[in-house]
Amino acid sequence: MSMSVTRTHNIFPYQKVVNVAKEVFTSKMGTTEHLDIHWCAKIKDEVEKLAYQQNEEAERTERPIRRLSKVMYGSICADMQVDVMGECLSSIKHVVGARRNRRQTAGEIARHTTQATGRPISRFTVARRLHGGGLFARRPVRCVPLTPAHRRRRSLWYREHRNWRDNEWERVLFTDESRFSLSSDSHRILIWRERGSRNHPSNIIERDRYGGRGVLVWGGIMLGSRTDLHIFDAGSVNGTRYCNEIVLQYVCLFRGAMSLQFLFMDDNAPCHRTVVAEQLLESEDIERMDWPARSPDLNPIEHIWDFLGRRLAARTLPPVTIRELRLALQDEWAAMPQHPHSQHGQTL
């Protein structure tokens, strides 16, 4: 199978359109006996052409739709297959429109279609068409905003490190801070509920809009090892505090155990880049890994914070005080198996 065909199948599942046509044809004729196999093949070809056009301008997308119409008019059982054609085109247009503007709701697509065609259509019909085309409503992935300069630096970092082997990655200590709140992150938890019971008290999770009370923690991971979890006392973390509580207590110990092969990774947080922190690392002969700005997704320890948060959310008795939260974090960090951060480190 050629590369172009494979790409097309990923963009638009033409077989689902053919199945829609067969279902409609069967519902009206009672059989697919008169459904021309050659006609189905032509649908496949024309839908592939349409799929390549779907990211272009609207007028360029309409041309293959008109070509598909001509194919239908020239087929056997023309009248019946023109009706089927309407079902196919409806599905195609809905999917193409949703792929162009992925933030449109089914209700908005239904209103636009009704205004354009003069035929009423419900949002449930649109949703079924989108499901048939392989589109489903899901939460979008969130990421930090990146400028072109950020993207260039990230790309450069990738090219410099893409050929690193395990023996090079295993000398890197990946570190980061994270905040954990007493208010559970509701995005980590799913519940079973009946229709119409969304606002029932048993189905509501209380969560402070700004996270509520919590603690700031620091941790470090390597392939096959990790530091202790450090929980900061209340107050902001400046350069002096970072040096006294983190660099001297943890980073220098790892540097002493690994000698010259040690490579320290921390991000570009203000407390990490102070003059006092730079001077301390230089005096301890600790080499720091270059790190592109706004790139938390490149740090494998982010998976560990997510793992830790899920462990906290899964507790039978979640912590309700800061003291309980601190103890729970220490317990879950100590009980965390070695393989999660080893696997996440290998994803680099």
Backbone hydrogen bonds, N-H to C=O, Kabsch-Sander energy under -0.5 kcal/mol:
donor,donor_aa,acceptor,acceptor_aa,energy
6,T,2,S,-2.0
7,R,3,M,-2.3
8,T,4,S,-2.1
9,H,5,V,-2.3
10,N,6,T,-1.6
11,I,7,R,-1.6
12,F,8,T,-2.9
14,Y,12,F,-1.7
16,K,13,P,-1.4
17,V,13,P,-0.8
17,V,14,Y,-0.5
18,V,14,Y,-2.1
19,N,15,Q,-2.3
20,V,16,K,-2.2
21,A,17,V,-2.4
22,K,18,V,-2.5
23,E,19,N,-2.7
24,V,20,V,-2.6
25,F,21,A,-2.7
26,T,22,K,-2.8
27,S,23,E,-2.3
28,K,24,V,-1.4
29,M,25,F,-2.7
30,G,26,T,-2.8
35,L,32,T,-1.5
36,D,34,H,-0.8
40,C,36,D,-1.6
41,A,37,I,-1.9
42,K,38,H,-1.9
43,I,39,W,-2.1
44,K,40,C,-2.2
45,D,41,A,-2.2
46,E,42,K,-2.7
47,V,43,I,-2.9
48,E,44,K,-1.9
49,K,45,D,-1.8
50,L,46,E,-2.4
51,A,47,V,-2.7
52,Y,48,E,-1.7
53,Q,49,K,-1.0
53,Q,50,L,-0.5
54,Q,50,L,-0.9
54,Q,51,A,-0.7
56,E,53,Q,-2.4
60,R,57,E,-0.6
61,T,57,E,-1.3
62,E,58,A,-1.5
63,R,59,E,-0.8
65,I,61,T,-1.0
66,R,62,E,-2.3
67,R,63,R,-2.3
68,L,64,P,-2.3
69,S,65,I,-1.7
70,K,66,R,-2.0
71,V,67,R,-2.0
72,M,68,L,-1.8
73,Y,69,S,-2.1
74,G,70,K,-1.4
75,S,72,M,-1.5
81,Q,77,C,-2.7
82,V,78,A,-2.0
83,D,79,D,-1.4
84,V,80,M,-1.9
85,M,81,Q,-2.0
86,G,82,V,-1.6
87,E,83,D,-1.3
88,C,84,V,-2.4
89,L,85,M,-3.1
90,S,86,G,-2.1
91,S,87,E,-2.1
92,I,88,C,-2.7
93,K,89,L,-3.0
94,H,90,S,-2.0
95,V,91,S,-2.3
96,V,92,I,-3.0
97,G,93,K,-2.6
98,A,94,H,-2.3
99,R,95,V,-2.1
100,R,96,V,-1.7
101,N,97,G,-2.1
104,Q,101,N,-1.5
109,I,105,T,-2.2
110,A,106,A,-2.3
111,R,107,G,-2.3
112,H,108,E,-2.5
113,T,109,I,-2.5
114,T,110,A,-2.4
115,Q,111,R,-2.4
116,A,112,H,-2.2
117,T,113,T,-2.4
118,G,114,T,-2.4
126,V,122,S,-1.8
127,A,123,R,-2.5
128,R,124,F,-2.2
129,R,125,T,-2.3
130,L,126,V,-2.6
131,H,127,A,-2.6
132,G,128,R,-2.3
133,G,129,R,-1.4
134,G,131,H,-1.5
135,L,130,L,-3.0
151,R,147,T,-2.2
152,R,148,P,-2.2
153,R,149,A,-2.3
154,R,150,H,-2.4
155,S,151,R,-2.4
156,L,152,R,-2.5
157,W,153,R,-2.4
158,Y,154,R,-2.3
159,R,155,S,-2.3
160,E,156,L,-1.9
161,H,157,W,-1.3
162,R,158,Y,-1.6
164,W,161,H,-1.6
168,E,165,R,-1.3
169,W,165,R,-2.1
170,E,166,D,-2.6
171,R,168,E,-0.9
172,V,169,W,-2.0
173,L,263,L,-2.6
174,F,172,V,-0.8
174,F,221,I,-2.6
175,T,173,L,-0.5
175,T,265,M,-1.4
176,D,219,G,-1.7
178,S,217,V,-2.0
180,F,215,V,-2.5
182,L,213,R,-3.0
183,S,211,G,-0.8
184,S,182,L,-0.7
186,S,184,S,-0.9
188,R,185,D,-2.0
189,I,186,S,-1.2
193,R,191,I,-0.5
197,S,194,E,-1.7
200,H,197,S,-1.6
203,N,200,H,-2.4
204,I,201,P,-1.3
206,E,204,I,-0.5
211,G,208,D,-1.7
215,V,180,F,-2.4
217,V,178,S,-3.0
218,W,230,H,-2.9
219,G,176,D,-1.8
221,I,174,F,-2.5
222,M,225,S,-2.7
224,G,222,M,-0.8
225,S,222,M,-1.6
227,T,220,G,-2.6
230,H,218,W,-2.8
230,H,228,D,-0.5
231,I,229,L,-0.5
232,F,216,L,-2.6
232,F,230,H,-0.6
238,N,236,S,-0.7
242,Y,238,N,-2.3
243,C,239,G,-2.2
244,N,240,T,-2.5
245,E,241,R,-2.7
246,I,242,Y,-1.9
247,V,242,Y,-1.8
248,L,243,C,-2.6
250,Y,246,I,-2.5
251,V,246,I,-1.6
252,C,247,V,-2.7
254,F,250,Y,-1.9
255,R,251,V,-2.4
256,G,252,C,-2.3
257,A,253,L,-1.7
258,M,254,F,-1.7
259,S,255,R,-1.3
261,Q,258,M,-1.3
262,F,259,S,-1.3
263,L,171,R,-2.2
264,F,287,E,-3.0
265,M,173,L,-2.4
266,D,264,F,-0.5
272,H,269,A,-1.3
273,R,269,A,-1.1
273,R,270,P,-0.6
278,E,274,T,-2.3
279,Q,275,V,-2.6
280,L,276,V,-2.0
281,L,277,A,-2.3
282,E,278,E,-2.1
283,S,279,Q,-2.4
284,E,280,L,-1.9
285,D,282,E,-1.1
286,I,281,L,-2.8
287,E,262,F,-0.5
287,E,285,D,-0.6
289,M,264,F,-3.2
298,L,295,S,-1.4
299,N,296,P,-1.3
302,E,299,N,-1.8
303,H,300,P,-1.2
304,I,300,P,-0.7
305,W,301,I,-2.1
306,D,302,E,-1.8
307,F,303,H,-2.4
308,L,304,I,-2.8
309,G,305,W,-2.5
310,R,306,D,-2.2
311,R,307,F,-2.0
312,L,308,L,-2.1
313,A,309,G,-2.3
314,A,310,R,-1.7
315,R,312,L,-1.2
325,L,321,T,-2.3
326,R,322,I,-2.5
327,L,323,R,-2.2
328,A,324,E,-2.6
329,L,325,L,-2.4
330,Q,326,R,-2.1
331,D,327,L,-2.5
332,E,328,A,-2.7
333,W,329,L,-2.3
334,A,330,Q,-2.3
335,A,331,D,-2.2
336,M,332,E,-0.8
336,M,333,W,-0.5
342,S,338,Q,-1.2
343,Q,339,H,-2.7
344,H,340,P,-2.2
345,G,341,H,-1.7
346,Q,342,S,-1.4
347,T,343,Q,-0.8
348,L,345,G,-1.1
